Amino acid sequence: MGRLLGLVLLAFLIWLCLRALRRFLQAPEAPKDARSLPVETLVRCAACGVYVSGERTLPGERGGAYCSEACRRQAEAASASSSS
């Protein structure tokens, strides 16, 4: 009975090793081609200089692009005070 249990255990261990070896030798998934990924344009905020996705920028009154409403207000307030 002990020998039979030992053989079953040995067969199980061999099966585990073969399974691990097969997974190790299996070719990894091919990475996505970088050329097929969409290109995203980054635009620099006119007030703070942070680069933001072109889709997320806020236009200013004088043509600048801003990363947030706070930067747009800050830049417009600065330009209004310098022109006054």
Secondary structure per residue as TSV (DSSP state, phi and psi in degrees):
chain	resnum	aa	ss	phi	psi
A	1	M	-	360.0	-39.6
A	2	G	H	-66.0	-36.0
A	3	R	H	-67.4	-39.4
A	4	L	H	-64.1	-42.4
A	5	L	H	-63.9	-39.2
A	6	G	H	-64.4	-40.3
A	7	L	H	-66.8	-40.5
A	8	V	H	-64.3	-43.2
A	9	L	H	-62.9	-42.4
A	10	L	H	-63.7	-42.4
A	11	A	H	-63.4	-39.4
A	12	F	H	-64.8	-43.0
A	13	L	H	-65.1	-39.8
A	14	I	H	-64.4	-41.8
A	15	W	H	-61.6	-42.9
A	16	L	H	-61.7	-43.6
A	17	C	H	-64.2	-43.3
A	18	L	H	-64.7	-38.3
A	19	R	H	-64.8	-43.5
A	20	A	H	-65.3	-40.4
A	21	L	H	-64.3	-40.4
A	22	R	H	-63.8	-41.8
A	23	R	H	-66.6	-36.3
A	24	F	H	-67.9	-40.1
A	25	L	H	-82.3	-15.3
A	26	Q	S	-65.4	138.3
A	27	A	-	-65.2	135.9
A	28	P	-	-69.0	160.0
A	29	E	-	-62.5	140.3
A	30	A	-	-69.3	133.2
A	31	P	-	-67.5	153.5
A	32	K	-	-64.1	143.6
A	33	D	-	-69.0	125.4
A	34	A	G	-61.2	-27.8
A	35	R	G	-72.5	-18.9
A	36	S	G	-87.2	-9.8
A	37	L	S	-78.8	145.9
A	38	P	-	-68.5	144.2
A	39	V	-	-92.0	132.5
A	40	E	-	-113.0	128.2
A	41	T	-	-86.7	131.2
A	42	L	E	-102.2	137.5
A	43	V	E	-121.5	139.0
A	44	R	E	-85.7	132.8
A	45	C	-	-66.4	132.3
A	46	A	T	-70.1	-19.7
A	47	A	T	-94.7	-51.0
A	48	C	T	-109.6	-14.4
A	49	G	-	88.8	2.1
A	50	V	-	-72.9	140.5
A	51	Y	E	-86.5	130.2
A	52	V	E	-129.3	151.3
A	53	S	E	-56.2	138.3
A	54	G	T	-57.6	-27.7
A	55	E	T	-72.6	-25.0
A	56	R	T	-99.4	-1.1
A	57	T	-	-74.1	154.4
A	58	L	E	-109.3	129.2
A	59	P	E	-75.4	145.1
A	60	G	-	-99.0	170.7
A	61	E	T	-66.0	-31.8
A	62	R	T	-103.0	19.9
A	63	G	S	94.2	-2.6
A	64	G	-	-76.6	161.1
A	65	A	E	-111.7	135.8
A	66	Y	E	-126.4	151.6
A	67	C	S	-82.8	-24.4
A	68	S	S	-151.1	167.1
A	69	E	H	-64.3	-35.4
A	70	A	H	-63.9	-42.4
A	71	C	H	-66.2	-39.2
A	72	R	H	-63.8	-44.7
A	73	R	H	-63.8	-41.2
A	74	Q	H	-62.1	-45.6
A	75	A	H	-67.9	-40.5
A	76	E	H	-69.1	-34.4
A	77	A	H	-68.4	-39.2
A	78	A	H	-66.9	-40.4
A	79	S	H	-71.9	-32.1
A	80	A	H	-69.6	-37.8
A	81	S	H	-75.8	-29.0
A	82	S	H	-78.0	-26.9
A	83	S	H	-88.3	-10.7
A	84	S	-	-84.2	360.0
